[in-house]
Protein backbone atom coordinates (compact mmCIF):
# COMPACT_ATOMS: atom_id res chain seq x y z
CA UNK A 1 0.00 0.00 0.00
CA UNK A 2 2.77 2.45 0.85
CA UNK A 3 2.74 5.54 3.00
CA UNK A 4 0.44 8.38 2.01
CA UNK A 5 -1.16 11.63 3.29
CA UNK A 6 1.04 11.52 6.38
CA UNK A 7 0.37 14.44 8.72
CA UNK A 8 -2.64 16.69 9.17
CA UNK A 9 -1.54 19.25 6.58
CA UNK A 10 -1.30 16.80 3.69
CA UNK A 11 -4.45 14.98 4.81
CA UNK A 12 -6.36 18.27 4.80
CA UNK A 13 -4.98 19.22 1.40
CA UNK A 14 -5.83 15.78 -0.01
CA UNK A 15 -9.44 16.02 1.17
CA UNK A 16 -9.77 19.51 -0.31
CA UNK A 17 -8.23 18.35 -3.57
CA UNK A 18 -10.65 15.43 -3.86
CA UNK A 19 -13.56 17.79 -3.30
CA UNK A 20 -12.31 20.04 -6.10
CA UNK A 21 -12.06 17.07 -8.46
CA UNK A 22 -15.60 15.98 -7.64
CA UNK A 23 -16.92 19.50 -8.27
CA UNK A 24 -15.00 19.81 -11.53
CA UNK A 25 -16.35 16.50 -12.85
CA UNK A 26 -19.88 17.76 -12.25
CA UNK A 27 -19.31 20.42 -14.89
CA UNK A 28 -16.86 18.56 -17.15
CA UNK A 29 -16.81 14.77 -17.32
CA UNK A 30 -13.61 12.73 -17.33
CA UNK A 31 -14.13 11.88 -20.97
CA UNK A 32 -14.63 15.50 -21.94
CA UNK A 33 -11.62 16.69 -19.92
CA UNK A 34 -9.48 14.05 -21.58
CA UNK A 35 -10.71 15.22 -24.97
CA UNK A 36 -9.80 18.83 -24.08
CA UNK A 37 -6.36 17.77 -22.85
CA UNK A 38 -5.58 15.83 -26.02
CA UNK A 39 -6.88 18.65 -28.21
CA UNK A 40 -4.80 21.35 -26.51
CA UNK A 41 -1.79 22.79 -28.33
CA UNK A 42 1.50 21.12 -27.46
CA UNK A 43 3.29 23.00 -24.67
CA UNK A 44 6.99 23.89 -24.84
CA UNK A 45 9.29 21.03 -23.87
CA UNK A 46 11.37 21.22 -20.72
CA UNK A 47 14.91 21.93 -21.87
CA UNK A 48 17.60 21.89 -19.25
CA UNK A 49 20.80 23.79 -19.91
CA UNK A 50 24.08 22.18 -20.94
CA UNK A 51 25.52 24.59 -18.35
CA UNK A 52 24.54 21.99 -15.78
CA UNK A 53 22.27 23.87 -13.36
CA UNK A 54 18.75 25.18 -13.86
CA UNK A 55 15.98 27.05 -12.14
CA UNK A 56 12.26 26.37 -11.82
CA UNK A 57 10.80 29.70 -10.77
CA UNK A 58 7.50 29.71 -8.93
CA UNK A 59 4.37 31.84 -9.04
CA UNK A 60 2.95 31.62 -5.52
CA UNK A 61 0.64 34.31 -4.22
CA UNK A 62 0.44 33.00 -0.66
CA UNK A 63 1.91 30.20 1.43
CA UNK A 64 0.88 28.77 4.82
CA UNK A 65 4.40 29.42 6.08
CA UNK A 66 5.02 32.93 4.72
CA UNK A 67 1.52 34.37 4.41
CA UNK A 68 0.51 36.66 1.55
CA UNK A 69 3.32 37.20 -0.95
CA UNK A 70 1.45 39.07 -3.69
CA UNK A 71 -2.10 40.27 -4.25
CA UNK A 72 -3.52 38.82 -7.48
CA UNK A 73 -5.78 41.85 -7.86
CA UNK A 74 -2.74 44.14 -8.13
CA UNK A 75 -0.27 41.80 -9.81
CA UNK A 76 0.31 41.28 -13.52
CA UNK A 77 0.92 37.54 -13.37
CA UNK A 78 1.81 37.29 -17.05
CA UNK A 79 4.45 39.97 -16.67
CA UNK A 80 5.91 38.26 -13.61
CA UNK A 81 6.31 34.86 -15.24
CA UNK A 82 7.77 36.58 -18.30
CA UNK A 83 10.44 38.15 -16.09
CA UNK A 84 11.19 34.70 -14.70
CA UNK A 85 11.70 33.42 -18.26
CA UNK A 86 13.88 36.42 -19.11
CA UNK A 87 15.99 35.58 -16.05
CA UNK A 88 16.70 32.13 -17.46
CA UNK A 89 14.10 29.92 -15.75
CA UNK A 90 13.77 26.55 -17.50
CA UNK A 91 10.18 26.20 -16.26
CA UNK A 92 7.71 28.13 -14.12
CA UNK A 93 5.78 26.41 -11.34
CA UNK A 94 2.24 27.74 -10.89
CA UNK A 95 0.36 27.14 -7.63
CA UNK A 96 -3.26 26.26 -8.40
CA UNK A 97 -4.41 25.33 -4.87
CA UNK A 98 -7.03 27.93 -3.82
CA UNK A 99 -7.63 27.56 -0.07
CA UNK A 100 -4.10 27.97 1.33
CA UNK A 101 -2.15 29.35 -1.65
CA UNK A 102 -4.68 31.63 -3.41
CA UNK A 103 -4.06 29.69 -6.61
CA UNK A 104 -6.34 28.94 -9.55
CA UNK A 105 -6.31 27.04 -12.81
CA UNK A 106 -6.83 30.40 -14.51
CA UNK A 107 -3.40 31.46 -13.24
CA UNK A 108 -1.91 28.36 -14.88
CA UNK A 109 -3.65 29.03 -18.18
CA UNK A 110 -2.57 32.67 -18.21
CA UNK A 111 1.01 31.84 -17.32
CA UNK A 112 1.22 29.08 -19.94
CA UNK A 113 -0.02 31.50 -22.58
CA UNK A 114 2.53 34.16 -21.57
CA UNK A 115 5.39 31.66 -21.50
CA UNK A 116 4.61 29.80 -24.74
CA UNK A 117 6.23 32.37 -27.03
CA UNK A 118 9.44 32.12 -24.98
CA UNK A 119 9.56 28.33 -25.18
CA UNK A 120 9.28 27.88 -21.40
CA UNK A 121 6.81 25.35 -19.97
CA UNK A 122 4.48 26.00 -17.05
CA UNK A 123 4.17 23.33 -14.35
CA UNK A 124 1.04 22.80 -12.29
CA UNK A 125 1.91 22.66 -8.60
CA UNK A 126 -0.92 21.40 -6.42
CA UNK A 127 -1.88 18.52 -4.17
CA UNK A 128 -2.82 16.20 -7.02
CA UNK A 129 -4.83 13.12 -6.10
CA UNK A 130 -6.48 12.13 -9.38
CA UNK A 131 -5.39 11.71 -13.02
CA UNK A 132 -8.22 14.12 -13.89
CA UNK A 133 -6.04 16.92 -12.50
CA UNK A 134 -3.22 16.05 -14.90
CA UNK A 135 -5.77 16.34 -17.72
CA UNK A 136 -6.85 19.73 -16.36
CA UNK A 137 -3.22 20.85 -16.35
CA UNK A 138 -2.65 19.75 -19.94
CA UNK A 139 -5.90 21.38 -21.08
CA UNK A 140 -4.78 24.64 -19.41
CA UNK A 141 -1.51 24.59 -21.36
CA UNK A 142 0.86 23.15 -18.77
CA UNK A 143 3.92 21.19 -19.79
CA UNK A 144 4.41 19.48 -16.44
CA UNK A 145 2.94 18.63 -13.04
CA UNK A 146 4.27 18.15 -9.52
CA UNK A 147 3.29 14.89 -7.79
CA UNK A 148 3.80 14.46 -4.05
CA UNK A 149 4.95 10.89 -3.49
CA UNK A 150 3.19 10.33 -0.19
CA UNK A 151 -0.18 11.77 -1.23
CA UNK A 152 -1.52 8.48 -2.62
CA UNK A 153 -1.33 4.69 -2.27
CA UNK A 154 1.18 3.14 -4.66
CA UNK A 155 -1.30 1.99 -7.33
CA UNK A 156 -3.07 5.36 -7.47
CA UNK A 157 0.27 7.17 -7.55
CA UNK A 158 1.40 5.04 -10.48
CA UNK A 159 -1.83 5.77 -12.35
CA UNK A 160 -1.37 9.51 -11.87
CA UNK A 161 2.26 9.45 -13.02
CA UNK A 162 1.46 7.27 -16.03
CA UNK A 163 -1.47 9.41 -17.19
CA UNK A 164 0.66 12.54 -16.89
CA UNK A 165 3.42 10.93 -18.96
CA UNK A 166 0.93 9.70 -21.57
CA UNK A 167 -0.27 13.30 -21.93
CA UNK A 168 3.31 14.39 -22.63
CA UNK A 169 3.77 16.15 -19.30
CA UNK A 170 7.02 16.10 -17.37
CA UNK A 171 6.55 15.00 -13.76
CA UNK A 172 8.39 16.33 -10.73
CA UNK A 173 8.18 13.65 -8.03
CA UNK A 174 8.38 15.37 -4.65
CA UNK A 175 9.96 13.60 -1.67
CA UNK A 176 10.32 14.67 1.95
CA UNK A 177 12.51 11.91 3.40
CA UNK A 178 14.40 8.71 2.67
CA UNK A 179 11.24 6.58 2.53
CA UNK A 180 9.78 8.84 -0.15
CA UNK A 181 13.08 8.68 -2.02
CA UNK A 182 12.99 4.87 -1.94
CA UNK A 183 9.58 5.06 -3.62
CA UNK A 184 10.97 7.49 -6.18
CA UNK A 185 13.67 4.96 -7.05
CA UNK A 186 10.99 2.33 -7.68
CA UNK A 187 8.93 4.63 -9.90
CA UNK A 188 11.93 5.79 -11.92
CA UNK A 189 13.40 2.30 -12.33
CA UNK A 190 10.04 0.89 -13.45
CA UNK A 191 9.73 3.46 -16.25
CA UNK A 192 12.95 3.46 -18.28
CA UNK A 193 11.14 4.74 -21.37
CA UNK A 194 9.66 7.67 -19.44
CA UNK A 195 12.77 8.78 -17.55
CA UNK A 196 13.24 11.76 -19.85
CA UNK A 197 9.94 13.07 -18.45
CA UNK A 198 10.77 12.53 -14.77
CA UNK A 199 12.52 14.65 -12.17
CA UNK A 200 12.86 13.89 -8.45
CA UNK A 201 12.89 16.66 -5.87
CA UNK A 202 13.37 17.01 -2.13
CA UNK A 203 11.20 19.46 -0.22
CA UNK A 204 13.07 20.71 2.84
CA UNK A 205 9.96 21.70 4.82
CA UNK A 206 8.77 19.88 7.92
CA UNK A 207 5.19 18.77 7.29
CA UNK A 208 4.10 19.43 10.88
CA UNK A 209 5.56 22.92 11.38
CA UNK A 210 6.04 23.89 7.69
CA UNK A 211 9.43 25.28 8.70
CA UNK A 212 12.48 24.68 6.51
CA UNK A 213 14.78 22.08 8.07
CA UNK A 214 18.42 23.23 7.77
CA UNK A 215 20.64 20.64 6.15
CA UNK A 216 17.87 18.32 4.94
CA UNK A 217 18.63 18.88 1.27
CA UNK A 218 22.30 18.02 1.69
CA UNK A 219 21.55 15.09 4.01
CA UNK A 220 19.22 13.22 1.66
CA UNK A 221 20.32 14.53 -1.73
CA UNK A 222 22.92 11.79 -2.09
CA UNK A 223 20.09 9.21 -1.92
CA UNK A 224 18.27 10.51 -5.00
CA UNK A 225 18.16 8.54 -8.28
CA UNK A 226 21.01 9.38 -10.60
CA UNK A 227 19.11 8.62 -13.82
CA UNK A 228 16.99 11.78 -13.64
CA UNK A 229 17.53 15.44 -12.69
CA UNK A 230 17.53 16.15 -8.95
CA UNK A 231 15.62 19.17 -7.68
CA UNK A 232 16.17 21.13 -4.45
CA UNK A 233 12.92 22.63 -3.15
CA UNK A 234 12.03 25.19 -0.45
CA UNK A 235 14.20 27.58 1.48
CA UNK A 236 16.41 28.70 -1.42
CA UNK A 237 16.64 32.47 -1.44
CA UNK A 238 20.07 33.60 -2.62
CA UNK A 239 22.99 33.02 -4.94
CA UNK A 240 24.84 31.39 -2.06
CA UNK A 241 21.99 28.91 -1.61
CA UNK A 242 22.07 28.03 -5.31
CA UNK A 243 25.84 27.50 -5.23
CA UNK A 244 25.60 25.36 -2.11
CA UNK A 245 22.94 23.05 -3.54
CA UNK A 246 24.64 22.78 -6.91
CA UNK A 247 27.82 21.72 -5.14
CA UNK A 248 25.78 19.18 -3.17
CA UNK A 249 24.74 17.47 -6.40
CA UNK A 250 21.42 19.07 -7.31
CA UNK A 251 20.71 19.83 -10.96
CA UNK A 252 17.75 22.19 -10.47
CA UNK A 253 16.57 24.64 -7.82
CA UNK A 254 12.87 25.38 -7.36
CA UNK A 255 12.56 28.90 -5.97
CA UNK A 256 9.28 30.45 -4.91
CA UNK A 257 8.94 32.90 -2.02
CA UNK A 258 12.25 34.66 -2.64
CA UNK A 259 11.33 35.42 -6.25
CA UNK A 260 7.82 36.50 -5.30
CA UNK A 261 9.23 38.99 -2.78
CA UNK A 262 12.03 40.24 -5.03
CA UNK A 263 11.70 43.73 -6.47
CA UNK A 264 13.62 42.49 -9.51
CA UNK A 265 12.88 38.76 -9.92
CA UNK A 266 14.65 38.64 -13.26
CA UNK A 267 17.90 39.80 -11.66
CA UNK A 268 17.59 37.36 -8.76
CA UNK A 269 16.94 34.45 -11.11
CA UNK A 270 19.93 35.39 -13.26
CA UNK A 271 22.20 35.72 -10.21
CA UNK A 272 21.12 32.38 -8.72
CA UNK A 273 21.63 30.59 -12.03
CA UNK A 274 25.11 32.06 -12.47
CA UNK A 275 26.10 31.06 -8.93
CA UNK A 276 24.77 27.53 -9.31
CA UNK A 277 26.51 26.99 -12.62
CA UNK A 278 29.71 28.46 -11.31
CA UNK A 279 29.71 26.11 -8.33
CA UNK A 280 28.93 23.14 -10.49
CA UNK A 281 32.10 23.60 -12.45
CA UNK A 282 32.95 20.62 -14.59
CA UNK A 283 30.35 18.18 -13.22
CA UNK A 284 28.67 16.73 -16.29
CA UNK A 285 25.00 17.10 -17.08
CA UNK A 286 22.98 13.89 -17.25
CA UNK A 287 23.37 12.62 -20.84
CA UNK A 288 20.41 12.96 -23.13
CA UNK A 289 18.06 14.83 -20.80
CA UNK A 290 15.70 16.95 -22.91
CA UNK A 291 18.43 17.67 -25.43
Buried (B, 14 or more C-beta within 10 A) or exposed (E): EBEBBBEEBBBBBBEBBEEBBEEBBEEBEBEEBBBBBEEBEEBBBBBBBEBBBBBBBBBBBBBEBBEEBBEBEEBEBBEBBBBBBBBBBBBBBBBBBBBBBBBBBEBBBBBBBBBBEBEBBBBBBBBBBBBBBBBBBBBBBBBBBBBBBBBBBBEBBBBBBBBBBBBBBBBBBBBBBEBBBEBBBBBBEEBEEBBBBBBBBBBBBBBEEEEBBEEBBBBBBEBBBEBBBBBBBBBBBBBEBBBBBBBBBBBBBBBBBBBBEBEEBBEBBBBBBBBBBBBBEEEEBBEEBBE
